[in-house]
Amino acid sequence: MDVRSALIPQVSENSRLRATRPSQGEAAADAMAEEILARPDAAEGLAELGAVAGSRRQATHLRLVALFAAARVATSLGTALPCPAALEDPVLLDAALQLGLARRFASLVADSASPQLWRWVARRLALAGERGTHVHGLWLQSGDDPAQAATLAVDDFLGSLLARSASDPLVALWCRSLLRYARASSEFLGAFGGELKRRDPAGAATLADWLVLTLGLEAMRVAAALREGV
């Protein structure tokens, strides 16, 4: 199976990086993964995907789609990603940012076993202005300055979440992530609660209400800390 030739039709409409919508890139990767998993030589196809993703001689958008497809196939086959070095390639990370695919890229990085890689990617994403649980979560996971991870989380909450309603599914997902981070690091919780109350006391109270509303008793301690400003 010539994986590169099979990839080209999947991304033929996405030949210009800046014209690609995130959904197109992810759909191309998922379609390629499904095609390979349906074949008896899926392991061979995975190796070929890894070769495309790891080769700087290939077009960047092909490499990125191949990386995402390889990750999905590897997970399904219960094996390791064949191209871990691709996660360290700044060209692919920059492309993921341009394409709006940073969240998916970061999820692959988070599954790696390299705190140094977590730290590098989290910093690159933050410097690029990216915000979201994939940024502050990865930063916190790296163990590098929980207070900075808290600042990024406050930026994300105030910039993209506070205007939503309590019934928005993203609110529940965000609250669940916050609870996980708070349990992992008391320093993160203290910095997050203090900065949020300083920047937007009403927002801190709203988040405390959301935590109890969406997660119930398990979130009471974090909600109380937010109301008190820690």
C-alpha positions as CSV (number, residue, x, y, z in Angstrom):
1,M,0.0,0.0,0.0
2,D,1.4,3.4,-1.0
3,V,0.3,5.5,1.9
4,R,1.6,8.8,0.5
5,S,-0.4,8.3,-2.7
6,A,-3.5,7.5,-0.7
7,L,-3.0,10.5,1.5
8,I,-2.9,13.0,-1.4
9,P,-6.6,12.6,-2.4
10,Q,-7.6,12.9,1.3
11,V,-6.0,16.3,1.5
12,S,-6.2,17.5,-2.1
13,E,-8.6,20.3,-1.1
14,N,-6.2,21.5,1.6
15,S,-3.1,22.2,-0.4
16,R,-2.7,25.6,1.1
17,L,-2.1,25.5,4.8
18,R,-3.9,28.8,5.6
19,A,-7.0,27.8,3.6
20,T,-7.5,24.6,5.6
21,R,-10.2,24.4,8.2
22,P,-9.5,22.3,11.3
23,S,-12.4,20.0,10.5
24,Q,-11.0,19.2,7.1
25,G,-7.6,18.3,8.4
26,E,-9.0,16.1,11.1
27,A,-11.5,14.5,8.7
28,A,-8.6,13.7,6.3
29,A,-6.6,12.0,9.1
30,D,-9.5,10.0,10.4
31,A,-10.5,8.8,6.9
32,M,-6.9,7.7,6.2
33,A,-6.8,5.9,9.6
34,E,-10.0,4.1,8.9
35,E,-8.8,3.1,5.4
36,I,-5.6,1.6,6.9
37,L,-7.3,-0.2,9.8
38,A,-9.7,-1.9,7.3
39,R,-6.7,-3.5,5.5
40,P,-5.0,-6.8,6.6
41,D,-1.6,-5.0,6.4
42,A,-2.5,-2.3,8.9
43,A,0.8,-2.5,10.7
44,E,2.6,-2.0,7.5
45,G,0.4,1.0,6.7
46,L,1.1,2.4,10.1
47,A,4.9,2.2,9.4
48,E,4.4,4.0,6.1
49,L,2.3,6.8,7.8
50,G,5.1,7.2,10.3
51,A,7.6,7.5,7.5
52,V,5.6,10.2,5.8
53,A,5.0,12.1,9.1
54,G,8.7,12.0,9.9
55,S,10.0,13.1,6.5
56,R,10.8,16.7,5.9
57,R,10.9,16.0,2.2
58,Q,7.1,15.7,2.2
59,A,4.6,18.6,2.1
60,T,3.9,19.8,5.6
61,H,0.1,19.3,5.4
62,L,0.6,15.7,4.3
63,R,3.0,15.1,7.2
64,L,0.5,16.6,9.8
65,V,-2.4,14.5,8.5
66,A,-0.1,11.4,8.4
67,L,0.9,12.1,12.0
68,F,-2.7,12.3,13.2
69,A,-3.7,9.2,11.2
70,A,-0.7,7.3,12.6
71,A,-1.7,8.2,16.2
72,R,-5.2,6.9,15.7
73,V,-4.0,3.7,14.0
74,A,-1.4,3.1,16.6
75,T,-4.0,3.5,19.4
76,S,-6.3,1.0,17.7
77,L,-3.5,-1.5,17.2
78,G,-2.3,-1.1,20.7
79,T,1.2,-0.1,19.6
80,A,3.5,2.9,19.9
81,L,3.5,5.9,17.6
82,P,6.1,5.0,14.9
83,C,7.2,8.6,14.5
84,P,7.7,10.2,18.0
85,A,10.3,12.6,16.7
86,A,7.6,14.3,14.6
87,L,6.1,15.6,17.9
88,E,9.4,17.5,18.4
89,D,9.3,19.1,15.0
90,P,8.7,22.9,15.2
91,V,7.5,22.9,11.5
92,L,4.7,20.5,12.4
93,L,3.8,22.4,15.6
94,D,3.7,25.7,13.7
95,A,1.5,24.1,11.0
96,A,-0.9,22.8,13.6
97,L,-1.2,26.3,15.0
98,Q,-1.9,27.8,11.6
99,L,-4.5,25.1,10.8
100,G,-6.3,25.4,14.1
101,L,-5.2,21.8,15.0
102,A,-3.1,22.7,18.0
103,R,-5.5,20.9,20.4
104,R,-5.1,17.6,18.6
105,F,-1.4,18.0,18.3
106,A,-1.1,18.8,22.0
107,S,-3.2,15.7,22.9
108,L,-0.6,13.5,21.2
109,V,2.2,15.3,23.1
110,A,0.3,14.8,26.3
111,D,0.3,11.0,25.7
112,S,4.1,11.0,25.3
113,A,6.4,10.3,28.2
114,S,8.6,13.4,27.9
115,P,8.2,16.2,30.4
116,Q,10.7,18.2,28.4
117,L,8.5,17.8,25.3
118,W,5.4,18.8,27.3
119,R,7.1,21.9,28.5
120,W,8.4,22.9,25.1
121,V,5.1,22.5,23.3
122,A,3.1,24.2,26.1
123,R,5.5,27.2,26.0
124,R,5.3,27.4,22.2
125,L,1.5,27.3,22.3
126,A,1.3,29.9,25.0
127,L,3.7,32.3,23.2
128,A,1.6,31.9,20.0
129,G,-1.4,33.2,21.9
130,E,-3.2,29.8,22.0
131,R,-5.4,29.3,25.0
132,G,-7.4,26.3,26.2
133,T,-7.2,23.3,28.5
134,H,-4.7,21.7,26.0
135,V,-2.4,24.6,26.8
136,H,-2.6,25.1,30.6
137,G,-3.2,21.4,31.1
138,L,-0.1,20.5,29.3
139,W,1.9,23.2,31.1
140,L,0.7,21.9,34.5
141,Q,1.5,18.3,33.4
142,S,5.0,19.3,32.7
143,G,5.5,20.4,36.3
144,D,6.9,23.8,35.1
145,D,5.5,26.7,37.2
146,P,2.0,25.8,38.2
147,A,1.3,29.5,38.8
148,Q,1.9,30.2,35.1
149,A,-0.4,27.4,34.2
150,A,-3.0,29.0,36.5
151,T,-2.6,32.4,34.7
152,L,-3.2,30.7,31.3
153,A,-6.3,29.0,32.7
154,V,-7.7,32.3,34.0
155,D,-7.0,33.8,30.5
156,D,-8.9,30.9,28.9
157,F,-11.8,31.1,31.4
158,L,-12.3,34.8,31.0
159,G,-11.7,34.9,27.3
160,S,-13.7,31.9,26.1
161,L,-15.8,30.4,28.8
162,L,-17.4,33.0,31.0
163,A,-19.7,34.3,28.3
164,R,-21.3,30.9,27.9
165,S,-24.3,29.5,29.7
166,A,-24.1,26.9,32.5
167,S,-25.9,24.4,30.2
168,D,-23.2,24.6,27.6
169,P,-21.4,21.2,27.3
170,L,-18.1,23.0,27.2
171,V,-18.7,24.4,30.6
172,A,-19.0,20.9,32.1
173,L,-15.9,19.7,30.3
174,W,-13.9,22.7,31.5
175,C,-15.1,22.3,35.1
176,R,-14.2,18.6,35.0
177,S,-10.7,19.6,33.8
178,L,-10.3,22.3,36.4
179,L,-11.2,19.8,39.2
180,R,-8.6,17.4,37.9
181,Y,-5.9,20.1,37.8
182,A,-6.9,21.3,41.3
183,R,-6.5,17.8,42.7
184,A,-3.2,17.4,41.0
185,S,-1.7,20.7,42.3
186,S,-2.7,22.8,45.3
187,E,-0.3,25.4,44.1
188,F,-2.3,25.6,40.8
189,L,-5.6,25.9,42.7
190,G,-4.2,28.7,44.9
191,A,-2.8,30.7,42.1
192,F,-5.9,30.2,39.9
193,G,-8.4,31.2,42.6
194,G,-6.4,34.2,43.7
195,E,-5.8,35.6,40.2
196,L,-9.4,35.0,39.0
197,K,-10.8,36.7,42.1
198,R,-8.4,39.6,41.6
199,R,-9.3,40.0,37.9
200,D,-13.0,39.2,38.0
201,P,-14.6,38.5,41.4
202,A,-18.0,38.0,39.8
203,G,-16.5,35.5,37.4
204,A,-14.9,33.6,40.3
205,A,-18.3,33.3,41.9
206,T,-19.9,32.2,38.6
207,L,-17.3,29.5,38.2
208,A,-17.9,28.3,41.7
209,D,-21.6,28.0,41.0
210,W,-20.9,26.1,37.8
211,L,-18.6,23.6,39.5
212,V,-21.3,22.7,42.1
213,L,-24.0,22.7,39.5
214,T,-22.2,20.4,37.0
215,L,-20.1,18.2,39.3
216,G,-22.0,18.3,42.7
217,L,-20.4,17.4,46.0
218,E,-17.0,16.4,44.5
219,A,-16.4,20.0,43.5
220,M,-17.4,21.6,46.8
221,R,-13.9,22.1,48.1
222,V,-12.7,23.8,44.9
223,A,-15.9,25.9,44.7
224,A,-15.4,27.1,48.3
225,A,-11.8,27.9,47.5
226,L,-12.8,30.0,44.6
227,R,-15.4,31.9,46.6
228,E,-12.8,32.6,49.2
229,G,-10.2,33.6,46.7
230,V,-8.0,31.0,48.3
